[in-house]
Amino acid sequence: MSGDDPHVHVTATVPSEDAPVRNVPASTFGLAGDLPGVVTTGCGPRVPYAATSARPDRVACLPCREHARREHLRSVDEVERLSGLPGSAISPAQGRLASAHHRDLAGRFSEA
């Protein structure tokens, strides 16, 4: 981890599961876990969590932008596949909305 890296990165887990995972114990028990101090980025190195963002307009690291684009497109495929299965927890209409959201984010990450 270099302290002189000027880039804003994305976490390796895109889309990030941090908020939904933290919301379960927070809403159930009134407890919120701490965010990690250091995370692995989409381009590989570990950086302070504060040096990451999920917003395309803030990410300056080009390899991280490409990683985020690929991961959002992977999410599109996964959501579309799962929402079409019988007994799925999400309806096809909800799947289309989620897919459109991830497609939009993937497109925004591919913009320079």
Backbone bond lengths (Angstrom), bond angles and torsions (degrees), N, CA, C in turn:
res aa  C-N    CA-C-N  psi(-1)  N-CA   C-N-CA  omega(-1)  CA-C   N-CA-C  phi
1 M - - - 1.455 - - 1.517 107.95 -
2 S 1.297 116.42 121.88 1.452 121.51 -178.95 1.515 109.69 -102.82
3 G 1.309 116.56 132.61 1.453 120.86 -179.59 1.507 113.23 -78.17
4 D 1.336 118.25 -8.48 1.452 120.47 -177.66 1.527 113.45 -105.62
5 D 1.326 118.57 16.09 1.461 122.53 177.84 1.526 108.64 -76.64
6 P 1.345 117.92 114.51 1.462 119.85 -176.84 1.529 114.01 -82.78
7 H 1.330 118.14 -5.99 1.458 120.81 -173.23 1.522 112.73 -83.39
8 V 1.321 114.65 149.41 1.456 121.60 168.94 1.518 105.81 -95.37
9 H 1.324 117.32 132.10 1.455 123.78 -174.31 1.530 110.59 -111.77
10 V 1.335 115.92 177.97 1.468 122.17 167.82 1.523 106.86 -114.08
11 T 1.318 115.99 154.53 1.459 119.21 176.43 1.524 109.02 -72.59
12 A 1.323 115.91 157.31 1.464 120.45 -179.02 1.518 111.34 -64.33
13 T 1.334 117.62 -27.12 1.464 121.30 179.04 1.520 108.70 -93.39
14 V 1.317 115.11 90.89 1.466 121.71 178.16 1.507 107.12 -115.96
15 P 1.303 122.57 132.55 1.451 125.11 -8.70 1.520 110.35 -67.42
16 S 1.297 114.94 147.77 1.457 121.29 -173.77 1.520 111.81 -70.58
17 E 1.314 115.30 135.76 1.461 120.72 177.35 1.520 111.52 -96.15
18 D 1.322 118.21 2.96 1.460 121.38 -173.40 1.528 113.24 -55.58
19 A 1.322 117.62 -52.23 1.460 120.17 -175.35 1.524 112.77 -63.77
20 P 1.348 120.03 -50.73 1.466 118.09 179.81 1.523 113.12 -62.02
21 V 1.317 116.85 -37.55 1.464 119.77 -179.79 1.521 110.06 -66.90
22 R 1.325 117.38 -40.45 1.460 120.72 179.63 1.528 111.62 -71.83
23 N 1.322 118.57 -27.80 1.460 121.15 -177.34 1.521 112.97 -70.30
24 V 1.336 117.99 -28.91 1.468 119.94 -177.71 1.528 111.22 -62.95
25 P 1.339 120.36 -57.33 1.464 117.74 178.83 1.526 112.69 -67.25
26 A 1.341 116.40 -29.38 1.460 118.64 179.19 1.526 110.81 -64.75
27 S 1.333 116.47 -44.55 1.465 118.86 -178.97 1.521 112.10 -77.33
28 T 1.326 117.63 -28.60 1.457 120.77 -178.53 1.523 112.45 -81.06
29 F 1.324 116.27 -47.13 1.466 120.37 -172.80 1.519 114.01 -114.80
30 G 1.314 117.65 -5.18 1.456 120.09 -177.22 1.519 112.18 75.89
31 L 1.326 116.62 21.30 1.459 121.59 -179.39 1.520 109.44 -115.96
32 A 1.309 116.30 141.55 1.464 120.10 175.87 1.518 108.62 -125.45
33 G 1.324 115.66 126.60 1.457 120.34 178.11 1.512 111.21 -73.88
34 D 1.299 115.23 157.36 1.460 120.61 177.75 1.519 110.27 -74.01
35 L 1.326 115.39 146.17 1.455 120.07 172.34 1.520 108.31 -72.87
36 P 1.327 117.39 152.20 1.467 118.75 179.28 1.524 110.74 -66.37
37 G 1.316 116.81 147.45 1.460 120.87 177.70 1.513 111.83 -76.90
38 V 1.340 116.12 -36.55 1.458 122.22 -177.63 1.527 107.79 -132.42
39 V 1.335 116.47 138.41 1.463 121.36 -179.53 1.522 110.32 -132.19
40 T 1.327 115.83 157.77 1.459 121.38 172.81 1.521 108.24 -82.54
41 T 1.316 116.22 136.39 1.459 121.09 -177.23 1.529 111.00 -94.77
42 G 1.303 115.39 169.26 1.458 121.15 177.81 1.517 112.76 -64.38
43 C 1.331 117.29 -23.50 1.470 120.82 179.31 1.520 111.87 -95.21
44 G 1.331 118.22 -1.91 1.459 121.15 173.20 1.504 118.32 118.40
45 P 1.339 120.99 -49.79 1.461 119.37 -175.73 1.528 112.67 -68.94
46 R 1.311 114.68 163.03 1.465 121.15 174.43 1.526 107.97 -96.83
47 V 1.317 115.63 131.24 1.463 121.39 -178.93 1.520 108.82 -133.98
48 P 1.335 118.18 164.58 1.462 119.65 174.30 1.532 110.52 -59.32
49 Y 1.327 116.40 140.49 1.469 120.64 179.87 1.526 110.83 -54.61
50 A 1.333 117.03 -34.06 1.465 121.53 -179.35 1.526 111.96 -65.19
51 A 1.332 118.56 -16.10 1.463 122.08 179.50 1.524 111.43 -93.79
52 T 1.340 117.24 18.28 1.465 121.52 178.50 1.519 109.86 -122.10
53 S 1.313 115.33 159.94 1.457 121.13 176.33 1.523 108.72 -152.16
54 A 1.320 116.13 151.61 1.460 121.29 174.47 1.525 110.74 -97.91
55 R 1.337 116.21 -3.84 1.462 120.88 -178.16 1.522 110.60 -89.13
56 P 1.326 118.20 122.91 1.472 121.43 -178.24 1.521 113.85 -56.13
57 D 1.325 118.07 -34.46 1.461 120.44 -177.46 1.526 112.94 -72.42
58 R 1.322 117.50 -9.47 1.467 120.74 -179.10 1.525 113.57 -106.03
59 V 1.319 117.77 -18.83 1.465 121.11 -175.81 1.523 109.41 -80.49
60 A 1.345 116.00 121.19 1.463 121.31 -177.62 1.528 112.73 -103.00
61 C 1.310 118.17 -17.76 1.466 121.75 -178.34 1.530 109.14 -78.06
62 L 1.324 116.89 116.00 1.468 120.89 -176.45 1.533 113.25 -63.55
63 P 1.354 120.08 -42.82 1.463 118.70 176.15 1.532 112.40 -62.34
64 C 1.323 117.33 -34.89 1.471 120.02 177.05 1.528 111.03 -67.95
65 R 1.321 117.05 -37.80 1.468 120.22 177.87 1.531 109.88 -61.75
66 E 1.346 116.43 -43.81 1.463 120.90 178.97 1.533 110.36 -64.47
67 H 1.328 117.03 -40.97 1.465 121.43 177.67 1.531 110.15 -60.22
68 A 1.329 116.42 -47.00 1.465 120.65 -179.56 1.526 110.86 -62.87
69 R 1.338 116.96 -41.08 1.471 120.16 178.57 1.522 110.58 -60.21
70 R 1.334 116.97 -48.07 1.473 120.83 179.12 1.523 111.58 -60.38
71 E 1.328 116.89 -43.60 1.464 120.16 -177.24 1.531 111.84 -67.84
72 H 1.316 117.51 -37.18 1.472 119.55 177.11 1.529 110.54 -67.76
73 L 1.338 117.36 -38.41 1.469 119.60 176.36 1.528 111.19 -66.51
74 R 1.329 116.94 -35.82 1.466 120.93 175.35 1.532 109.88 -63.35
75 S 1.330 116.61 -38.78 1.466 120.78 177.83 1.520 111.29 -64.77
76 V 1.336 116.64 -36.57 1.470 120.45 177.07 1.525 109.31 -58.42
77 D 1.333 116.35 -50.22 1.466 120.50 -179.55 1.525 111.22 -59.93
78 E 1.317 116.29 -43.55 1.465 120.51 -177.49 1.529 111.66 -66.03
79 V 1.323 116.91 -45.64 1.464 120.79 -179.58 1.524 110.40 -64.09
80 E 1.325 116.96 -43.30 1.468 119.31 -179.62 1.525 111.09 -64.10
81 R 1.319 116.59 -39.93 1.462 120.24 179.50 1.533 110.71 -66.62
82 L 1.326 117.19 -47.30 1.463 120.61 -175.86 1.528 112.78 -71.27
83 S 1.329 117.63 -35.66 1.466 119.02 -177.84 1.521 111.94 -70.67
84 G 1.318 117.29 -17.56 1.454 120.59 178.72 1.517 114.22 -89.15
85 L 1.320 116.95 -6.22 1.467 120.26 -178.80 1.526 111.14 -78.47
86 P 1.321 117.34 143.69 1.466 119.60 176.08 1.530 110.15 -62.42
87 G 1.314 116.40 136.24 1.458 121.80 178.27 1.513 114.01 79.21
88 S 1.327 117.14 11.39 1.455 120.79 -179.44 1.521 110.58 -64.38
89 A 1.331 116.27 148.12 1.466 121.36 179.33 1.521 111.86 -70.66
90 I 1.330 117.17 -20.08 1.462 120.22 177.33 1.521 109.04 -117.98
91 S 1.306 114.71 142.52 1.464 120.23 -178.85 1.524 109.92 -77.72
92 P 1.335 117.07 163.12 1.465 119.21 175.34 1.532 112.54 -57.40
93 A 1.333 117.74 -35.70 1.471 120.67 178.68 1.525 110.74 -66.01
94 Q 1.336 117.06 -42.66 1.463 120.43 177.17 1.531 110.10 -65.34
95 G 1.319 116.42 -37.59 1.459 120.78 177.55 1.513 111.93 -63.01
96 R 1.334 116.59 -39.81 1.466 120.21 177.86 1.530 111.19 -64.17
97 L 1.339 116.37 -40.47 1.472 119.59 177.96 1.526 111.42 -64.36
98 A 1.324 116.66 -45.41 1.468 120.62 179.02 1.522 110.46 -64.24
99 S 1.326 117.14 -41.19 1.465 120.88 178.88 1.524 110.92 -62.85
100 A 1.318 116.68 -42.24 1.465 120.41 179.19 1.530 110.51 -62.78
101 H 1.323 116.73 -39.66 1.470 121.29 178.84 1.530 110.35 -62.42
102 H 1.337 116.94 -47.27 1.460 120.48 -179.12 1.531 111.68 -69.03
103 R 1.333 117.14 -35.36 1.467 120.12 176.45 1.528 110.36 -63.40
104 D 1.334 115.92 -41.35 1.462 120.78 178.05 1.527 110.46 -62.27
105 L 1.333 117.15 -46.51 1.461 120.07 178.50 1.525 111.50 -62.37
106 A 1.322 117.51 -41.24 1.470 120.65 178.63 1.526 109.74 -60.75
107 G 1.315 117.10 -42.40 1.465 120.25 178.01 1.518 112.33 -64.58
108 R 1.322 116.83 -38.86 1.465 119.84 178.87 1.524 111.78 -69.42
109 F 1.335 118.04 -32.66 1.459 120.54 176.20 1.527 111.52 -71.10
110 S 1.329 118.13 -25.30 1.465 119.54 -179.25 1.533 111.61 -82.92
111 E 1.326 117.93 -13.40 1.458 120.55 176.57 1.521 109.21 -74.83
112 A 1.313 115.93 141.94 1.474 119.22 -179.49 1.508 111.27 -92.41
